[in-house]
Amino acid sequence: MKPILRYLFAALLTFVTLAFTFLHEVHAQSISETNVPASIYGDFGGAFVLYDQNADHFTEYHPKECERVLSPASTFKIPNSLIGLESGVIKDEHYVIPWDSVTRDFPAWNRDHDLASAIANSVVWYYQELARRVGEDRMRKYVQAIGYGNNDISGGIDRFWLGSTLKISALQQVAFLRRLHDETLPFSHKSMEIVKRILVLEQTDSTVLRGKTGFAIQQDGTVVGWLVGYVEKRGNVYYFACNFTSENEKRDGNAIFARKKDMAIEVLRKLGVL
C-alpha cells in the first residue's frame, strides 16, 4: 500500500473510532442498578453491551467493565474466518482441513472439519491451522486494517487470541459486529456473507440470532467467557457483547465455560431482545 493510501486509511479508521465513541457517550444508559442482568451474573464479574440500531441507543451492565479489554478467545473465529476467506486460503464454508489425528478432549473436534462445522463446534485446531496458512504478515495486516481490539498478534500466529496478547472490549466487539452487518469492513461482500451465514445460532420466522462464544484463561489468571453477536428482529438489529469474568479459575472456570452461552441468552431474553 502506498504511503498516502496508508495515511488516508489510518485517518478514516480514526474517524470511525471517534464517531463510535461519541455515539456511545451520547446514547449510553447504565442498567447496572437493575436486577435483570445482576441476577444472572451472580458472583461473576463481566459486562454486557446492547446496541439498539433503530433507537440508536446503548444499554450497558457494568459500564466500566464494558471498556475492559480481554482475550477474545474463540470470538476471534469471526475475523479469522473473514481473513481466511479474503486471503484465498479457504474458498468457502465447505473448505475442509483434514484432522491431524491428535485426539482432543472434545469428541466433536476429532474428525475432519470445514469452516461451517469448525465454527459451529468451535474447533480450535482448525482455526489454528487456518491462521498458520494465512501467515503472520497477512494476519497482522488484516487485524490492523479492521482495528480489532489492541491489534496485538505478537503472542504467536496460532495462539495470540487464546488468552494471549490480543485483547478487545465489549464495546469494541459491538463496533466490529456493526461493521460486519453493514459490510463496511475491508472484506468482499462474498466473504462477509459467508461468515454471516455460518454465524446463525437460532432462527424463527421473525428473528435471527447470529453469534459466537469464546472461553479463555488469560496469562494473568483471569477466566473469561463470551457470547457476541446480533439479533435481527422485526426490521431492527440488536448488537450485543456479553462477557463473564472471574479471578478464581478453580471456583468459577468450569461454570463459566459450561454456562456462558445460556447465561448470555438469558440476559437477551430478559431484556426482550429474544
C-alpha positions as a Markdown table, in Angstrom:
| # | Residue | x | y | z |
|---|---|---|---|---|
| 1 | Met | 0.0 | 0.0 | 0.0 |
| 2 | Lys | 1.3 | 3.4 | -1.0 |
| 3 | Pro | 2.1 | 5.9 | 1.9 |
| 4 | Ile | -0.7 | 8.2 | 1.0 |
| 5 | Leu | -3.2 | 5.4 | 1.0 |
| 6 | Arg | -2.0 | 4.2 | 4.3 |
| 7 | Tyr | -2.4 | 7.7 | 5.7 |
| 8 | Leu | -5.9 | 8.0 | 4.4 |
| 9 | Phe | -6.9 | 4.6 | 5.7 |
| 10 | Ala | -5.5 | 5.4 | 9.1 |
| 11 | Ala | -7.3 | 8.7 | 9.2 |
| 12 | Leu | -10.6 | 7.0 | 8.2 |
| 13 | Leu | -10.2 | 4.4 | 10.9 |
| 14 | Thr | -9.5 | 7.1 | 13.5 |
| 15 | Phe | -12.6 | 8.9 | 12.4 |
| 16 | Val | -14.8 | 5.8 | 12.6 |
| 17 | Thr | -13.4 | 5.0 | 16.1 |
| 18 | Leu | -14.0 | 8.6 | 17.3 |
| 19 | Ala | -17.5 | 8.6 | 15.8 |
| 20 | Phe | -18.4 | 5.4 | 17.6 |
| 21 | Thr | -17.0 | 6.7 | 20.9 |
| 22 | Phe | -19.1 | 9.9 | 20.5 |
| 23 | Leu | -22.3 | 7.9 | 19.8 |
| 24 | His | -21.6 | 5.7 | 22.8 |
| 25 | Glu | -21.1 | 8.7 | 25.2 |
| 26 | Val | -24.3 | 10.3 | 24.0 |
| 27 | His | -26.6 | 7.4 | 24.0 |
| 28 | Ala | -25.2 | 5.1 | 26.7 |
| 29 | Gln | -27.5 | 4.2 | 29.5 |
| 30 | Ser | -26.3 | 2.2 | 32.5 |
| 31 | Ile | -28.6 | -0.6 | 33.7 |
| 32 | Ser | -26.2 | -1.7 | 36.4 |
| 33 | Glu | -28.7 | -0.9 | 39.1 |
| 34 | Thr | -31.4 | -3.2 | 37.8 |
| 35 | Asn | -31.8 | -6.8 | 38.9 |
| 36 | Val | -32.2 | -8.3 | 35.4 |
| 37 | Pro | -28.6 | -9.0 | 34.4 |
| 38 | Ala | -27.4 | -8.9 | 38.1 |
| 39 | Ser | -29.5 | -11.9 | 39.0 |
| 40 | Ile | -27.8 | -13.8 | 36.2 |
| 41 | Tyr | -24.2 | -12.7 | 36.8 |
| 42 | Gly | -24.3 | -13.6 | 40.5 |
| 43 | Asp | -20.7 | -13.7 | 41.8 |
| 44 | Phe | -19.2 | -13.4 | 38.3 |
| 45 | Gly | -17.7 | -10.2 | 37.1 |
| 46 | Gly | -18.2 | -9.1 | 33.5 |
| 47 | Ala | -20.0 | -6.8 | 31.2 |
| 48 | Phe | -23.0 | -6.6 | 28.8 |
| 49 | Val | -23.5 | -4.1 | 26.0 |
| 50 | Leu | -26.6 | -3.9 | 23.8 |
| 51 | Tyr | -27.0 | -1.5 | 20.9 |
| 52 | Asp | -30.5 | -1.0 | 19.5 |
| 53 | Gln | -29.9 | 0.2 | 15.9 |
| 54 | Asn | -33.3 | 1.8 | 15.3 |
| 55 | Ala | -33.3 | 3.6 | 18.6 |
| 56 | Asp | -29.6 | 4.5 | 18.2 |
| 57 | His | -29.2 | 3.6 | 21.9 |
| 58 | Phe | -26.8 | 1.7 | 24.0 |
| 59 | Thr | -27.7 | -0.3 | 27.2 |
| 60 | Glu | -24.9 | -1.4 | 29.5 |
| 61 | Tyr | -24.3 | -3.5 | 32.5 |
| 62 | His | -21.2 | -2.6 | 34.4 |
| 63 | Pro | -20.2 | 0.4 | 32.1 |
| 64 | Lys | -16.6 | 0.5 | 33.2 |
| 65 | Glu | -16.2 | -3.3 | 32.5 |
| 66 | Cys | -17.6 | -2.7 | 29.1 |
| 67 | Glu | -14.4 | -0.8 | 28.3 |
| 68 | Arg | -12.1 | -3.5 | 29.8 |
| 69 | Val | -10.0 | -5.3 | 27.2 |
| 70 | Leu | -9.9 | -9.1 | 27.5 |
| 71 | Ser | -8.8 | -12.0 | 25.3 |
| 72 | Pro | -11.4 | -12.6 | 22.5 |
| 73 | Ala | -10.8 | -16.3 | 22.7 |
| 74 | Ser | -13.0 | -18.1 | 20.1 |
| 75 | Thr | -15.0 | -14.9 | 19.3 |
| 76 | Phe | -11.9 | -14.2 | 17.1 |
| 77 | Lys | -13.1 | -17.0 | 14.9 |
| 78 | Ile | -15.3 | -14.4 | 13.3 |
| 79 | Pro | -12.4 | -12.2 | 11.9 |
| 80 | Asn | -10.3 | -15.3 | 11.5 |
| 81 | Ser | -12.9 | -16.7 | 9.1 |
| 82 | Leu | -13.1 | -13.4 | 7.2 |
| 83 | Ile | -9.3 | -13.3 | 6.9 |
| 84 | Gly | -9.1 | -16.9 | 5.7 |
| 85 | Leu | -11.7 | -16.3 | 3.0 |
| 86 | Glu | -10.4 | -12.9 | 1.9 |
| 87 | Ser | -6.8 | -14.1 | 1.7 |
| 88 | Gly | -7.8 | -17.0 | -0.5 |
| 89 | Val | -6.6 | -19.6 | 2.0 |
| 90 | Ile | -10.1 | -21.1 | 2.0 |
| 91 | Lys | -12.7 | -20.8 | -0.8 |
| 92 | Asp | -15.9 | -21.0 | 1.1 |
| 93 | Glu | -17.6 | -22.5 | 4.2 |
| 94 | His | -17.3 | -26.0 | 2.7 |
| 95 | Tyr | -13.4 | -25.9 | 2.7 |
| 96 | Val | -12.2 | -28.9 | 4.6 |
| 97 | Ile | -9.0 | -29.1 | 6.6 |
| 98 | Pro | -8.2 | -32.7 | 7.5 |
| 99 | Trp | -8.0 | -33.7 | 11.1 |
| 100 | Asp | -4.4 | -34.1 | 12.3 |
| 101 | Ser | -5.3 | -37.3 | 14.2 |
| 102 | Val | -4.5 | -35.8 | 17.5 |
| 103 | Thr | -7.2 | -36.9 | 20.0 |
| 104 | Arg | -8.5 | -33.9 | 22.0 |
| 105 | Asp | -10.9 | -33.6 | 24.9 |
| 106 | Phe | -13.9 | -32.7 | 22.8 |
| 107 | Pro | -15.0 | -35.6 | 20.7 |
| 108 | Ala | -16.6 | -33.3 | 18.0 |
| 109 | Trp | -13.2 | -32.0 | 17.3 |
| 110 | Asn | -11.7 | -35.4 | 16.4 |
| 111 | Arg | -12.6 | -35.5 | 12.7 |
| 112 | Asp | -12.2 | -33.5 | 9.5 |
| 113 | His | -13.9 | -30.2 | 9.6 |
| 114 | Asp | -14.9 | -27.5 | 7.1 |
| 115 | Leu | -15.3 | -23.8 | 8.0 |
| 116 | Ala | -19.0 | -24.1 | 8.8 |
| 117 | Ser | -18.7 | -27.1 | 11.1 |
| 118 | Ala | -15.5 | -25.7 | 12.7 |
| 119 | Ile | -17.2 | -22.5 | 13.8 |
| 120 | Ala | -20.3 | -24.4 | 14.9 |
| 121 | Asn | -18.2 | -26.7 | 17.1 |
| 122 | Ser | -15.6 | -24.0 | 18.0 |
| 123 | Val | -12.8 | -26.3 | 16.7 |
| 124 | Val | -9.6 | -24.6 | 17.9 |
| 125 | Trp | -7.2 | -26.7 | 15.9 |
| 126 | Tyr | -9.0 | -25.9 | 12.6 |
| 127 | Tyr | -8.6 | -22.1 | 13.2 |
| 128 | Gln | -5.0 | -22.5 | 14.4 |
| 129 | Glu | -4.1 | -24.3 | 11.1 |
| 130 | Leu | -6.1 | -21.6 | 9.2 |
| 131 | Ala | -4.1 | -18.9 | 10.9 |
| 132 | Arg | -0.8 | -20.6 | 10.2 |
| 133 | Arg | -1.7 | -20.8 | 6.5 |
| 134 | Val | -2.6 | -17.1 | 6.4 |
| 135 | Gly | 0.8 | -16.3 | 8.0 |
| 136 | Glu | 1.9 | -13.7 | 10.4 |
| 137 | Asp | 2.4 | -10.9 | 7.8 |
| 138 | Arg | -1.0 | -11.2 | 6.2 |
| 139 | Met | -2.7 | -11.7 | 9.6 |
| 140 | Arg | -1.2 | -8.6 | 11.1 |
| 141 | Lys | -2.2 | -6.6 | 8.0 |
| 142 | Tyr | -5.8 | -7.7 | 8.2 |
| 143 | Val | -6.1 | -7.3 | 12.0 |
| 144 | Gln | -4.7 | -3.8 | 11.8 |
| 145 | Ala | -6.9 | -2.9 | 8.8 |
| 146 | Ile | -10.1 | -3.8 | 10.8 |
| 147 | Gly | -8.8 | -2.2 | 14.0 |
| 148 | Tyr | -9.6 | -5.3 | 16.0 |
| 149 | Gly | -9.1 | -4.5 | 19.7 |
| 150 | Asn | -5.5 | -3.7 | 20.5 |
| 151 | Asn | -4.3 | -5.3 | 17.2 |
| 152 | Asp | -1.6 | -7.2 | 19.1 |
| 153 | Ile | -0.8 | -10.6 | 17.4 |
| 154 | Ser | 2.7 | -10.9 | 18.9 |
| 155 | Gly | 1.6 | -13.9 | 21.1 |
| 156 | Gly | 2.2 | -16.4 | 18.3 |
| 157 | Ile | 0.4 | -16.9 | 15.0 |
| 158 | Asp | -1.7 | -19.9 | 16.3 |
| 159 | Arg | -2.4 | -18.7 | 19.8 |
| 160 | Phe | -2.4 | -14.9 | 20.0 |
| 161 | Trp | -6.2 | -14.8 | 20.5 |
| 162 | Leu | -6.3 | -17.6 | 23.1 |
| 163 | Gly | -5.7 | -15.9 | 26.4 |
| 164 | Ser | -2.6 | -14.3 | 25.0 |
| 165 | Thr | -1.7 | -10.8 | 23.6 |
| 166 | Leu | -4.8 | -9.9 | 21.5 |
| 167 | Lys | -7.4 | -8.1 | 23.7 |
| 168 | Ile | -10.8 | -6.5 | 22.9 |
| 169 | Ser | -13.5 | -4.8 | 24.9 |
| 170 | Ala | -17.2 | -5.5 | 24.8 |
| 171 | Leu | -17.8 | -2.1 | 23.3 |
| 172 | Gln | -15.2 | -2.8 | 20.6 |
| 173 | Gln | -16.8 | -6.2 | 19.9 |
| 174 | Val | -20.1 | -4.4 | 19.2 |
| 175 | Ala | -18.4 | -1.8 | 16.9 |
| 176 | Phe | -16.8 | -4.7 | 14.9 |
| 177 | Leu | -20.1 | -6.5 | 14.6 |
| 178 | Arg | -21.9 | -3.4 | 13.4 |
| 179 | Arg | -19.3 | -3.1 | 10.6 |
| 180 | Leu | -19.8 | -6.8 | 9.7 |
| 181 | His | -23.5 | -6.4 | 9.4 |
| 182 | Asp | -23.3 | -3.2 | 7.5 |
| 183 | Glu | -20.4 | -4.6 | 5.3 |
| 184 | Thr | -18.1 | -1.7 | 6.0 |
| 185 | Leu | -15.2 | -3.9 | 6.9 |
| 186 | Pro | -12.3 | -4.2 | 4.3 |
| 187 | Phe | -13.6 | -7.5 | 3.0 |
| 188 | Ser | -15.6 | -8.6 | 0.0 |
| 189 | His | -19.3 | -9.0 | 0.0 |
| 190 | Lys | -18.8 | -12.7 | -0.6 |
| 191 | Ser | -16.5 | -13.2 | 2.4 |
| 192 | Met | -18.8 | -11.3 | 4.8 |
| 193 | Glu | -22.0 | -13.0 | 3.5 |
| 194 | Ile | -20.4 | -16.4 | 4.1 |
| 195 | Val | -19.4 | -15.5 | 7.6 |
| 196 | Lys | -22.9 | -14.1 | 8.4 |
| 197 | Arg | -24.3 | -17.4 | 7.2 |
| 198 | Ile | -22.2 | -19.6 | 9.4 |
| 199 | Leu | -22.8 | -17.5 | 12.5 |
| 200 | Val | -26.6 | -18.3 | 12.7 |
| 201 | Leu | -27.3 | -19.8 | 16.1 |
| 202 | Glu | -31.1 | -19.6 | 16.2 |
| 203 | Gln | -33.7 | -18.7 | 13.6 |
| 204 | Thr | -37.5 | -18.3 | 13.6 |
| 205 | Asp | -40.0 | -16.7 | 11.2 |
| 206 | Ser | -39.4 | -13.3 | 12.9 |
| 207 | Thr | -35.9 | -13.5 | 14.5 |
| 208 | Val | -32.4 | -14.4 | 13.5 |
| 209 | Leu | -29.7 | -14.7 | 16.2 |
| 210 | Arg | -26.1 | -14.7 | 14.9 |
| 211 | Gly | -23.2 | -15.1 | 17.4 |
| 212 | Lys | -20.1 | -16.8 | 18.6 |
| 213 | Thr | -19.0 | -18.0 | 22.0 |
| 214 | Gly | -15.5 | -17.8 | 23.5 |
| 215 | Phe | -13.6 | -19.0 | 26.6 |
| 216 | Ala | -10.1 | -18.4 | 27.7 |
| 217 | Ile | -7.9 | -18.3 | 30.8 |
| 218 | Gln | -5.6 | -15.3 | 30.4 |
| 219 | Gln | -2.0 | -15.1 | 31.2 |
| 220 | Asp | -2.9 | -13.1 | 34.3 |
| 221 | Gly | -5.2 | -15.9 | 35.5 |
| 222 | Thr | -8.5 | -14.1 | 34.6 |
| 223 | Val | -11.2 | -16.5 | 33.3 |
| 224 | Val | -13.3 | -15.0 | 30.6 |
| 225 | Gly | -16.4 | -16.4 | 28.7 |
| 226 | Trp | -18.0 | -14.5 | 25.8 |
| 227 | Leu | -21.1 | -14.5 | 23.7 |
| 228 | Val | -21.1 | -11.8 | 21.0 |
| 229 | Gly | -23.4 | -11.3 | 18.0 |
| 230 | Tyr | -26.5 | -9.6 | 16.8 |
| 231 | Val | -30.3 | -10.2 | 16.6 |
| 232 | Glu | -32.3 | -9.3 | 13.5 |
| 233 | Lys | -35.9 | -8.8 | 14.6 |
| 234 | Arg | -38.9 | -7.1 | 13.0 |
| 235 | Gly | -36.9 | -4.6 | 11.0 |
| 236 | Asn | -34.4 | -3.9 | 13.7 |
| 237 | Val | -30.9 | -5.1 | 14.6 |
| 238 | Tyr | -29.7 | -5.5 | 18.2 |
| 239 | Tyr | -25.9 | -5.9 | 18.6 |
| 240 | Phe | -24.6 | -7.3 | 21.8 |
| 241 | Ala | -21.4 | -8.4 | 23.6 |
| 242 | Cys | -21.6 | -10.3 | 26.8 |
| 243 | Asn | -18.7 | -11.5 | 28.9 |
| 244 | Phe | -18.4 | -13.2 | 32.3 |
| 245 | Thr | -15.1 | -13.0 | 34.2 |
| 246 | Ser | -13.6 | -14.4 | 37.4 |
| 247 | Glu | -10.2 | -14.2 | 39.0 |
| 248 | Asn | -10.8 | -17.6 | 40.6 |
| 249 | Glu | -10.2 | -20.3 | 38.0 |
| 250 | Lys | -10.7 | -23.2 | 40.4 |
| 251 | Arg | -14.0 | -22.0 | 41.6 |
| 252 | Asp | -15.6 | -20.5 | 38.5 |
| 253 | Gly | -13.7 | -21.7 | 35.4 |
| 254 | Asn | -15.9 | -24.7 | 34.7 |
| 255 | Ala | -19.1 | -22.9 | 35.4 |
| 256 | Ile | -18.2 | -20.0 | 33.0 |
| 257 | Phe | -17.1 | -22.5 | 30.4 |
| 258 | Ala | -20.3 | -24.5 | 30.6 |
| 259 | Arg | -22.9 | -21.8 | 31.0 |
| 260 | Lys | -21.6 | -18.7 | 29.1 |
| 261 | Lys | -23.9 | -19.1 | 26.2 |
| 262 | Asp | -27.0 | -19.9 | 28.2 |
| 263 | Met | -26.4 | -17.0 | 30.6 |
| 264 | Ala | -25.9 | -14.5 | 27.8 |
| 265 | Ile | -29.0 | -15.6 | 26.0 |
| 266 | Glu | -30.9 | -15.4 | 29.3 |
| 267 | Val | -29.9 | -11.7 | 29.5 |
| 268 | Leu | -31.1 | -11.1 | 26.0 |
| 269 | Arg | -34.4 | -12.8 | 26.8 |
| 270 | Lys | -34.9 | -10.8 | 30.0 |
| 271 | Leu | -34.4 | -7.6 | 28.0 |
| 272 | Gly | -36.9 | -8.7 | 25.4 |
| 273 | Val | -34.5 | -9.0 | 22.5 |
| 274 | Leu | -35.2 | -12.7 | 22.1 |
